[in-house]
């Protein structure tokens, strides 16, 4: 199974390597996952450079660490779950400015092992549940699901496993008994009959059923100060993403396969494409965030153990469509 240690970086076609472009640093986790497919496509197809910006990827093992790197000035923009704007107190001055995912694009499953017979959710009590990091979107999604099924987060042992090769090794070695991660790794493990998926927040239907409506998934976000100081770079980043989202709407499987580096396939391109097909509808259409979906996410998080802090959050101040709207107009033809 092949993995790269870096982000979705590649040599884009039809790009003048000698052309100087302003740089922007984007922090992210699970860089090769389908969660960040729009960014991979925008990079590989040259859309960022066409928009006039050179993107430098700052990869991390978890979204929490990626968020920390932006807060510490090691990156300019965070690509990750919209949840960070609710759950990270230090990010209350941040705003999402373009959306790439309309669902959490995560699933949770239990390991398939000889001699273990799954009877009910209560069998999870005392199990070790792997998440990318504590306070990550994988952690909070798992908490949502546990609480909706009569369990408390304290009923399981959460184990931070990051989002790289150690995820699979942790499952196979028995270091964890269950796992919450994005695709393609979850789909790959399911296809290999190494995991049984218990909860799916990947499709539009499953997200609506569980959360009572859609909610923002992956987004690009930055501090209000950065958005004001570097509007041209932010706009170029938004343009590249929305261009990729538009390309994705009509792209065939062969088109996607050609654009995505082989290292992203986990050594199994058929499984990768199968995972993509299941996720296709979950990608954003035009990069715009919807107020009703943001409020739905806010209400959902208010029910979590740390939900009391949500009273300080004003949902409509967590995002701006100023950049995505201009991008949508540019690529509407």
Secondary structure, DSSP 8 states (H G I E B T S, - for coil): ----SS-S----TT--TT---EEEEEEEESTTSGGGHHHHHHHHTTHHHHHTEEEEEEEESSHHHHHHHHHTTS-SEEEEETTHHHH-GGGTTEEEEEE-BSS--EEEEEE--TT-----GGGGTT-EEEESSTTSHHHHHHHHHHHHTT--GGGSEEEE-TTSTHHHHHHHHTS-SEEEEETTHHHHHHHTTSEEEEEEE-SHHHHHHHHSS----EEEEEEHHHHHH-HHHHHHHHHHHHHHHHHHHH--HHHHHHHS-GGGGTT-HHHHHHHHHHHGGGB-SSS---HHHHHHHHHHHHTSTTGGGGGG--GGGSB--HHHHHHHHHT--
